[in-house]
Amino acid sequence: MNVVVVGPAGSGKSTFVKAFLEYLRSKDYDAKAVNLDPASDPIYEANADIREFVRAEEVMKMFRLGINGALMKSMDLAAEHVPELILKGDFVLYDTPGQMELFLYSKAGIKMIEDIASTPTAGVFIVDSEVASTPENFVSILAQCAIVSLRTSIPTLTVFNKCDIADIEFSVGELKDQLVRKEGVLAELMENLLVFIEYTTIPYRLIKISAKKREGLDEVFSALNELFCACGDIS
């Protein structure tokens, strides 16, 4: 299975990849990791690394671009090296750029996903639990997760990271009650956005982890397998 890890900057994607890679190897799986971020060196043992071909800081100097322009240009250049970045294994983890939109809204990023998804592929949308602790933020995360699923066209788990810092509790009913008590157009918009929860795995299983402390990885492992198993509760 291929696992594409996406999420906002600072959500702990790379820490999750490192922890989950070690977890899978401890279970004797042939697990590999691929770094798709042209701006950051991996913190784990990468079996393929986009920075071997394209480095954002070098692109910035070469084309005289700002950091954002350099990141977009780096993804365009990376498209030429897609075959070298697609690996085979029991589990191959793909760590995407820190700026989620850089991957989801670039032709190179979508091209990578299409090539990766030629074999069974799942997405893991990593969310910072502390950020998700308010109704407003939680609703925005639901919308983001729906967009990730739409852009990637692959089944995607929503995983709340850093639960050792913020142990969130989830209740759709409570969320609705809190939003109903708010006033104004923004509150109405947020309430309407709750429909996006049906396009996530949250109603079936709330997955809370601490990648730093290696907690909750069993839950992620079983949920990933259930995505492709007719007997699983998520499918």
URDAHU-V295228 format. One record per residue. SS is DSSP state (H for helix, E for strand, C for the rest). Layout:
# URDAHU-V295228
SS / SS
This chain:
# URDAHU-V295228
C / E / E / E / E / E / E / C / C / C / C / C / H / H / H / H / H / H / H / H / H / H / H / H / H / H / C / C / C / C / E / E / E / E / E / C / C / C / C / C / C / C / C / C / C / C / C / E / E / H / H / H / C / C / C / H / H / H / H / H / H / H / H / C / C / C / H / H / H / H / H / H / H / H / H / H / H / H / H / H / H / H / H / H / H / C / C / C / C / C / E / E / E / E / E / C / C / C / C / H / H / H / H / H / C / C / H / H / H / H / H / H / H / H / H / H / C / C / C / C / E / E / E / E / E / E / E / E / C / C / H / H / H / C / H / H / H / H / H / H / H / H / H / H / H / H / H / H / H / H / H / H / C / C / C / E / E / E / E / E / E / C / C / C / C / C / C / C / C / C / C / H / H / H / H / H / H / H / H / H / C / C / C / C / H / H / H / H / H / H / H / H / H / H / H / H / H / H / H / C / C / C / C / C / C / C / E / E / C / E / C / C / C / C / E / C / H / H / H / H / H / H / H / H / H / H / H / C / C / C / C / C / C / C / C
